[in-house]
Amino acid sequence: MSEYVLEMKDITKVFPGVVALDKVSLKVRPGTVHALMGENGAGKSTLMKCLFGIYRPDGGEIRLEGRPVVIRS
């Protein structure tokens, strides 16, 4: 079993004329609570939409409990 329940590694998302996420990584250990904070336009919502399957990342990898996944809404 993996040390992390969620790993988002080098997530990249590009929209026409805008790089919304540029190799963003996030790791979450079991039993922990995290807050995602940042300025407007920092990519918080875009990162979560990649996690929820609303957007498909253009690059990077999402792992749940150590296993690579492709999340579809």
Biopython code that builds the backbone (N, CA, C, O; Angstrom):
import numpy as np
from Bio.PDB.StructureBuilder import StructureBuilder

atoms = [
    (1, "MET", "N", (0.843, -1.188, 0.000)),
    (1, "MET", "CA", (0.000, 0.000, 0.000)),
    (1, "MET", "C", (0.887, 1.251, 0.000)),
    (1, "MET", "O", (1.960, 1.277, 0.603)),
    (2, "SER", "N", (0.415, 2.258, -0.679)),
    (2, "SER", "CA", (1.175, 3.494, -0.816)),
    (2, "SER", "C", (1.131, 4.325, 0.463)),
    (2, "SER", "O", (0.205, 4.209, 1.266)),
    (3, "GLU", "N", (2.131, 5.149, 0.630)),
    (3, "GLU", "CA", (2.186, 6.088, 1.752)),
    (3, "GLU", "C", (1.124, 7.180, 1.603)),
    (3, "GLU", "O", (0.735, 7.806, 2.589)),
    (4, "TYR", "N", (0.655, 7.410, 0.378)),
    (4, "TYR", "CA", (-0.298, 8.487, 0.089)),
    (4, "TYR", "C", (-1.609, 7.918, -0.446)),
    (4, "TYR", "O", (-1.608, 6.957, -1.215)),
    (5, "VAL", "N", (-2.728, 8.515, -0.036)),
    (5, "VAL", "CA", (-4.018, 8.114, -0.597)),
    (5, "VAL", "C", (-4.248, 8.807, -1.932)),
    (5, "VAL", "O", (-4.955, 8.288, -2.796)),
    (6, "LEU", "N", (-3.648, 9.982, -2.096)),
    (6, "LEU", "CA", (-3.773, 10.731, -3.347)),
    (6, "LEU", "C", (-2.429, 11.329, -3.714)),
    (6, "LEU", "O", (-1.759, 11.944, -2.884)),
    (7, "GLU", "N", (-2.044, 11.143, -4.966)),
    (7, "GLU", "CA", (-0.858, 11.808, -5.514)),
    (7, "GLU", "C", (-1.239, 12.404, -6.865)),
    (7, "GLU", "O", (-1.731, 11.705, -7.751)),
    (8, "MET", "N", (-1.006, 13.683, -7.003)),
    (8, "MET", "CA", (-1.149, 14.346, -8.298)),
    (8, "MET", "C", (0.248, 14.837, -8.637)),
    (8, "MET", "O", (0.791, 15.699, -7.945)),
    (9, "LYS", "N", (0.835, 14.292, -9.699)),
    (9, "LYS", "CA", (2.234, 14.593, -10.006)),
    (9, "LYS", "C", (2.353, 15.275, -11.365)),
    (9, "LYS", "O", (1.896, 14.753, -12.382)),
    (10, "ASP", "N", (2.976, 16.453, -11.358)),
    (10, "ASP", "CA", (3.284, 17.199, -12.584)),
    (10, "ASP", "C", (2.053, 17.427, -13.460)),
    (10, "ASP", "O", (2.123, 17.296, -14.682)),
    (11, "ILE", "N", (0.923, 17.769, -12.832)),
    (11, "ILE", "CA", (-0.314, 17.996, -13.576)),
    (11, "ILE", "C", (-0.194, 19.283, -14.396)),
    (11, "ILE", "O", (0.151, 20.344, -13.875)),
    (12, "THR", "N", (-0.485, 19.159, -15.681)),
    (12, "THR", "CA", (-0.444, 20.291, -16.598)),
    (12, "THR", "C", (-1.791, 20.391, -17.299)),
    (12, "THR", "O", (-2.345, 19.386, -17.745)),
    (13, "LYS", "N", (-2.313, 21.614, -17.392)),
    (13, "LYS", "CA", (-3.554, 21.861, -18.132)),
    (13, "LYS", "C", (-3.386, 23.157, -18.896)),
    (13, "LYS", "O", (-3.048, 24.194, -18.325)),
    (14, "VAL", "N", (-3.630, 23.082, -20.211)),
    (14, "VAL", "CA", (-3.473, 24.245, -21.082)),
    (14, "VAL", "C", (-4.799, 24.524, -21.769)),
    (14, "VAL", "O", (-5.420, 23.625, -22.338)),
    (15, "PHE", "N", (-5.224, 25.775, -21.710)),
    (15, "PHE", "CA", (-6.370, 26.255, -22.463)),
    (15, "PHE", "C", (-5.832, 27.170, -23.559)),
    (15, "PHE", "O", (-4.695, 27.630, -23.456)),
    (16, "PRO", "N", (-6.607, 27.448, -24.602)),
    (16, "PRO", "CA", (-6.102, 28.318, -25.676)),
    (16, "PRO", "C", (-5.526, 29.631, -25.138)),
    (16, "PRO", "O", (-6.245, 30.457, -24.575)),
    (17, "GLY", "N", (-4.229, 29.801, -25.321)),
    (17, "GLY", "CA", (-3.552, 31.024, -24.904)),
    (17, "GLY", "C", (-3.178, 31.104, -23.436)),
    (17, "GLY", "O", (-2.589, 32.097, -23.008)),
    (18, "VAL", "N", (-3.512, 30.065, -22.640)),
    (18, "VAL", "CA", (-3.270, 30.126, -21.191)),
    (18, "VAL", "C", (-2.769, 28.775, -20.675)),
    (18, "VAL", "O", (-3.382, 27.740, -20.935)),
    (19, "VAL", "N", (-1.663, 28.794, -19.949)),
    (19, "VAL", "CA", (-1.217, 27.606, -19.219)),
    (19, "VAL", "C", (-1.804, 27.731, -17.818)),
    (19, "VAL", "O", (-1.298, 28.493, -16.994)),
    (20, "ALA", "N", (-2.873, 26.983, -17.550)),
    (20, "ALA", "CA", (-3.570, 27.089, -16.266)),
    (20, "ALA", "C", (-2.819, 26.361, -15.154)),
    (20, "ALA", "O", (-2.755, 26.845, -14.024)),
    (21, "LEU", "N", (-2.255, 25.202, -15.473)),
    (21, "LEU", "CA", (-1.469, 24.424, -14.510)),
    (21, "LEU", "C", (-0.168, 24.024, -15.186)),
    (21, "LEU", "O", (-0.176, 23.502, -16.301)),
    (22, "ASP", "N", (0.945, 24.268, -14.515)),
    (22, "ASP", "CA", (2.260, 23.974, -15.083)),
    (22, "ASP", "C", (3.033, 23.069, -14.129)),
    (22, "ASP", "O", (3.754, 23.545, -13.253)),
    (23, "LYS", "N", (2.873, 21.751, -14.309)),
    (23, "LYS", "CA", (3.560, 20.737, -13.502)),
    (23, "LYS", "C", (3.277, 20.897, -12.003)),
    (23, "LYS", "O", (4.198, 20.991, -11.191)),
    (24, "VAL", "N", (1.995, 20.927, -11.657)),
    (24, "VAL", "CA", (1.564, 21.059, -10.261)),
    (24, "VAL", "C", (1.522, 19.674, -9.616)),
    (24, "VAL", "O", (1.029, 18.722, -10.220)),
    (25, "SER", "N", (2.034, 19.563, -8.396)),
    (25, "SER", "CA", (2.022, 18.293, -7.664)),
    (25, "SER", "C", (1.378, 18.470, -6.295)),
    (25, "SER", "O", (1.499, 19.521, -5.665)),
    (26, "LEU", "N", (0.688, 17.419, -5.845)),
    (26, "LEU", "CA", (0.015, 17.420, -4.547)),
    (26, "LEU", "C", (0.043, 15.994, -4.019)),
    (26, "LEU", "O", (-0.244, 15.051, -4.757)),
    (27, "LYS", "N", (0.390, 15.831, -2.737)),
    (27, "LYS", "CA", (0.382, 14.517, -2.096)),
    (27, "LYS", "C", (-0.424, 14.615, -0.812)),
    (27, "LYS", "O", (-0.275, 15.568, -0.047)),
    (28, "VAL", "N", (-1.286, 13.617, -0.576)),
    (28, "VAL", "CA", (-2.142, 13.603, 0.612)),
    (28, "VAL", "C", (-1.976, 12.264, 1.312)),
    (28, "VAL", "O", (-2.188, 11.208, 0.715)),
    (29, "ARG", "N", (-1.597, 12.316, 2.581)),
    (29, "ARG", "CA", (-1.465, 11.101, 3.398)),
    (29, "ARG", "C", (-2.811, 10.769, 4.039)),
    (29, "ARG", "O", (-3.635, 11.660, 4.240)),
    (30, "PRO", "N", (-3.039, 9.499, 4.359)),
    (30, "PRO", "CA", (-4.294, 9.118, 5.016)),
    (30, "PRO", "C", (-4.461, 9.839, 6.353)),
    (30, "PRO", "O", (-3.489, 10.068, 7.074)),
    (31, "GLY", "N", (-5.698, 10.189, 6.669)),
    (31, "GLY", "CA", (-6.006, 10.797, 7.958)),
    (31, "GLY", "C", (-5.622, 12.254, 8.086)),
    (31, "GLY", "O", (-5.646, 12.797, 9.190)),
    (32, "THR", "N", (-5.268, 12.905, 6.987)),
    (32, "THR", "CA", (-4.885, 14.315, 7.043)),
    (32, "THR", "C", (-5.944, 15.177, 6.371)),
    (32, "THR", "O", (-6.723, 14.702, 5.545)),
    (33, "VAL", "N", (-5.958, 16.442, 6.737)),
    (33, "VAL", "CA", (-6.882, 17.417, 6.159)),
    (33, "VAL", "C", (-6.049, 18.491, 5.479)),
    (33, "VAL", "O", (-5.066, 18.971, 6.045)),
    (34, "HIS", "N", (-6.434, 18.866, 4.279)),
    (34, "HIS", "CA", (-5.689, 19.863, 3.515)),
    (34, "HIS", "C", (-6.613, 20.974, 3.052)),
    (34, "HIS", "O", (-7.806, 20.758, 2.841)),
    (35, "ALA", "N", (-6.056, 22.153, 2.897)),
    (35, "ALA", "CA", (-6.766, 23.286, 2.294)),
    (35, "ALA", "C", (-5.968, 23.723, 1.078)),
    (35, "ALA", "O", (-4.739, 23.786, 1.118)),
    (36, "LEU", "N", (-6.668, 24.021, 0.009)),
    (36, "LEU", "CA", (-6.029, 24.490, -1.211)),
    (36, "LEU", "C", (-6.291, 25.985, -1.305)),
    (36, "LEU", "O", (-7.425, 26.417, -1.511)),
    (37, "MET", "N", (-5.231, 26.768, -1.152)),
    (37, "MET", "CA", (-5.381, 28.220, -1.107)),
    (37, "MET", "C", (-4.473, 28.878, -2.131)),
    (37, "MET", "O", (-3.426, 28.342, -2.496)),
    (38, "GLY", "N", (-4.891, 30.045, -2.585)),
    (38, "GLY", "CA", (-4.081, 30.814, -3.523)),
    (38, "GLY", "C", (-4.875, 31.983, -4.064)),
    (38, "GLY", "O", (-6.076, 32.104, -3.824)),
    (39, "GLU", "N", (-4.196, 32.834, -4.789)),
    (39, "GLU", "CA", (-4.837, 34.011, -5.366)),
    (39, "GLU", "C", (-5.802, 33.604, -6.471)),
    (39, "GLU", "O", (-5.758, 32.480, -6.972)),
    (40, "ASN", "N", (-6.678, 34.542, -6.844)),
    (40, "ASN", "CA", (-7.560, 34.322, -7.987)),
    (40, "ASN", "C", (-6.711, 34.035, -9.220)),
    (40, "ASN", "O", (-5.724, 34.722, -9.480)),
    (41, "GLY", "N", (-7.100, 33.027, -9.964)),
    (41, "GLY", "CA", (-6.372, 32.679, -11.178)),
    (41, "GLY", "C", (-5.167, 31.790, -10.955)),
    (41, "GLY", "O", (-4.406, 31.539, -11.889)),
    (42, "ALA", "N", (-4.975, 31.303, -9.726)),
    (42, "ALA", "CA", (-3.801, 30.478, -9.419)),
    (42, "ALA", "C", (-3.946, 29.031, -9.894)),
    (42, "ALA", "O", (-2.953, 28.307, -9.963)),
    (43, "GLY", "N", (-5.166, 28.599, -10.222)),
    (43, "GLY", "CA", (-5.372, 27.243, -10.724)),
    (43, "GLY", "C", (-6.001, 26.275, -9.737)),
    (43, "GLY", "O", (-6.033, 25.072, -9.997)),
    (44, "LYS", "N", (-6.498, 26.767, -8.615)),
    (44, "LYS", "CA", (-7.095, 25.886, -7.598)),
    (44, "LYS", "C", (-8.274, 25.096, -8.162)),
    (44, "LYS", "O", (-8.321, 23.871, -8.057)),
    (45, "SER", "N", (-9.215, 25.806, -8.754)),
    (45, "SER", "CA", (-10.405, 25.148, -9.308)),
    (45, "SER", "C", (-10.041, 24.228, -10.460)),
    (45, "SER", "O", (-10.609, 23.143, -10.588)),
    (46, "THR", "N", (-9.113, 24.640, -11.289)),
    (46, "THR", "CA", (-8.687, 23.815, -12.419)),
    (46, "THR", "C", (-8.061, 22.512, -11.926)),
    (46, "THR", "O", (-8.326, 21.450, -12.488)),
    (47, "LEU", "N", (-7.238, 22.582, -10.888)),
    (47, "LEU", "CA", (-6.622, 21.377, -10.330)),
    (47, "LEU", "C", (-7.693, 20.429, -9.797)),
    (47, "LEU", "O", (-7.626, 19.225, -10.045)),
    (48, "MET", "N", (-8.676, 20.954, -9.072)),
    (48, "MET", "CA", (-9.737, 20.114, -8.529)),
    (48, "MET", "C", (-10.614, 19.543, -9.640)),
    (48, "MET", "O", (-11.081, 18.409, -9.535)),
    (49, "LYS", "N", (-10.842, 20.309, -10.694)),
    (49, "LYS", "CA", (-11.624, 19.791, -11.821)),
    (49, "LYS", "C", (-10.884, 18.661, -12.529)),
    (49, "LYS", "O", (-11.519, 17.752, -13.063)),
    (50, "CYS", "N", (-9.571, 18.702, -12.543)),
    (50, "CYS", "CA", (-8.785, 17.574, -13.067)),
    (50, "CYS", "C", (-8.947, 16.356, -12.163)),
    (50, "CYS", "O", (-9.075, 15.234, -12.654)),
    (51, "LEU", "N", (-8.944, 16.565, -10.865)),
    (51, "LEU", "CA", (-9.117, 15.468, -9.910)),
    (51, "LEU", "C", (-10.516, 14.863, -10.015)),
    (51, "LEU", "O", (-10.674, 13.646, -9.914)),
    (52, "PHE", "N", (-11.534, 15.707, -10.217)),
    (52, "PHE", "CA", (-12.921, 15.231, -10.263)),
    (52, "PHE", "C", (-13.311, 14.655, -11.619)),
    (52, "PHE", "O", (-14.396, 14.090, -11.757)),
    (53, "GLY", "N", (-12.440, 14.790, -12.627)),
    (53, "GLY", "CA", (-12.752, 14.258, -13.946)),
    (53, "GLY", "C", (-13.501, 15.210, -14.849)),
    (53, "GLY", "O", (-13.915, 14.827, -15.943)),
    (54, "ILE", "N", (-13.682, 16.440, -14.414)),
    (54, "ILE", "CA", (-14.358, 17.436, -15.251)),
    (54, "ILE", "C", (-13.439, 17.869, -16.385)),
    (54, "ILE", "O", (-13.882, 18.023, -17.523)),
    (55, "TYR", "N", (-12.159, 18.066, -16.076)),
    (55, "TYR", "CA", (-11.140, 18.341, -17.086)),
    (55, "TYR", "C", (-10.185, 17.161, -17.128)),
    (55, "TYR", "O", (-9.913, 16.538, -16.102)),
    (56, "ARG", "N", (-9.683, 16.859, -18.300)),
    (56, "ARG", "CA", (-8.633, 15.853, -18.437)),
    (56, "ARG", "C", (-7.292, 16.589, -18.482)),
    (56, "ARG", "O", (-7.106, 17.464, -19.328)),
    (57, "PRO", "N", (-6.362, 16.256, -17.599)),
    (57, "PRO", "CA", (-5.051, 16.924, -17.628)),
    (57, "PRO", "C", (-4.343, 16.684, -18.962)),
    (57, "PRO", "O", (-4.487, 15.623, -19.570)),
    (58, "ASP", "N", (-3.582, 17.674, -19.405)),
    (58, "ASP", "CA", (-2.786, 17.534, -20.623)),
    (58, "ASP", "C", (-1.465, 16.822, -20.340)),
    (58, "ASP", "O", (-0.801, 16.358, -21.267)),
    (59, "GLY", "N", (-1.086, 16.735, -19.082)),
    (59, "GLY", "CA", (0.140, 16.054, -18.695)),
    (59, "GLY", "C", (0.095, 15.714, -17.225)),
    (59, "GLY", "O", (-0.718, 16.257, -16.476)),
    (60, "GLY", "N", (0.964, 14.821, -16.816)),
    (60, "GLY", "CA", (1.047, 14.437, -15.411)),
    (60, "GLY", "C", (0.288, 13.154, -15.125)),
    (60, "GLY", "O", (-0.207, 12.482, -16.030)),
    (61, "GLU", "N", (0.210, 12.834, -13.841)),
    (61, "GLU", "CA", (-0.379, 11.566, -13.420)),
    (61, "GLU", "C", (-1.127, 11.744, -12.109)),
    (61, "GLU", "O", (-0.701, 12.487, -11.225)),
    (62, "ILE", "N", (-2.253, 11.045, -12.004)),
    (62, "ILE", "CA", (-3.022, 11.001, -10.760)),
    (62, "ILE", "C", (-2.985, 9.565, -10.259)),
    (62, "ILE", "O", (-3.245, 8.627, -11.013)),
    (63, "ARG", "N", (-2.659, 9.400, -8.975)),
    (63, "ARG", "CA", (-2.630, 8.075, -8.355)),
    (63, "ARG", "C", (-3.527, 8.081, -7.123)),
    (63, "ARG", "O", (-3.502, 9.021, -6.328)),
    (64, "LEU", "N", (-4.314, 7.029, -6.975)),
    (64, "LEU", "CA", (-5.111, 6.806, -5.773)),
    (64, "LEU", "C", (-4.588, 5.541, -5.113)),
    (64, "LEU", "O", (-4.574, 4.469, -5.718)),
    (65, "GLU", "N", (-4.162, 5.679, -3.872)),
    (65, "GLU", "CA", (-3.572, 4.571, -3.114)),
    (65, "GLU", "C", (-2.474, 3.872, -3.914)),
    (65, "GLU", "O", (-2.364, 2.646, -3.905)),
    (66, "GLY", "N", (-1.669, 4.673, -4.604)),
    (66, "GLY", "CA", (-0.516, 4.158, -5.319)),
    (66, "GLY", "C", (-0.776, 3.673, -6.731)),
    (66, "GLY", "O", (0.167, 3.367, -7.462)),
    (67, "ARG", "N", (-2.055, 3.596, -7.133)),
    (67, "ARG", "CA", (-2.391, 3.097, -8.467)),
    (67, "ARG", "C", (-2.735, 4.240, -9.411)),
    (67, "ARG", "O", (-3.542, 5.101, -9.062)),
    (68, "PRO", "N", (-2.141, 4.264, -10.595)),
    (68, "PRO", "CA", (-2.487, 5.310, -11.563)),
    (68, "PRO", "C", (-3.949, 5.179, -11.991)),
    (68, "PRO", "O", (-4.443, 4.075, -12.217)),
    (69, "VAL", "N", (-4.626, 6.309, -12.097)),
    (69, "VAL", "CA", (-6.034, 6.309, -12.503)),
    (69, "VAL", "C", (-6.269, 7.377, -13.565)),
    (69, "VAL", "O", (-5.550, 8.373, -13.641)),
    (70, "VAL", "N", (-7.285, 7.146, -14.374)),
    (70, "VAL", "CA", (-7.816, 8.160, -15.281)),
    (70, "VAL", "C", (-9.239, 8.393, -14.809)),
    (70, "VAL", "O", (-10.073, 7.490, -14.881)),
    (71, "ILE", "N", (-9.524, 9.587, -14.328)),
    (71, "ILE", "CA", (-10.824, 9.882, -13.731)),
    (71, "ILE", "C", (-11.719, 10.518, -14.783)),
    (71, "ILE", "O", (-11.358, 11.505, -15.423)),
    (72, "ARG", "N", (-12.894, 9.924, -14.942)),
    (72, "ARG", "CA", (-13.888, 10.470, -15.866)),
    (72, "ARG", "C", (-15.116, 10.854, -15.053)),
    (72, "ARG", "O", (-15.500, 10.141, -14.126)),
    (73, "SER", "N", (-15.729, 11.979, -15.399)),
    (73, "SER", "CA", (-16.921, 12.413, -14.647)),
    (73, "SER", "C", (-18.126, 11.588, -15.031)),
    (73, "SER", "O", (-19.217, 11.807, -14.504)),
]
sb = StructureBuilder()
sb.init_structure("model")
sb.init_model(0)
sb.init_chain("A")
sb.init_seg("    ")
for serial, (resi, resn, name, xyz) in enumerate(atoms, 1):
    if name == "N":
        sb.init_residue(resn, " ", resi, " ")
    sb.init_atom(name, np.array(xyz, "f"), 0.0, 1.0, " ", f" {name:<3s}", serial, name[0])
structure = sb.get_structure()
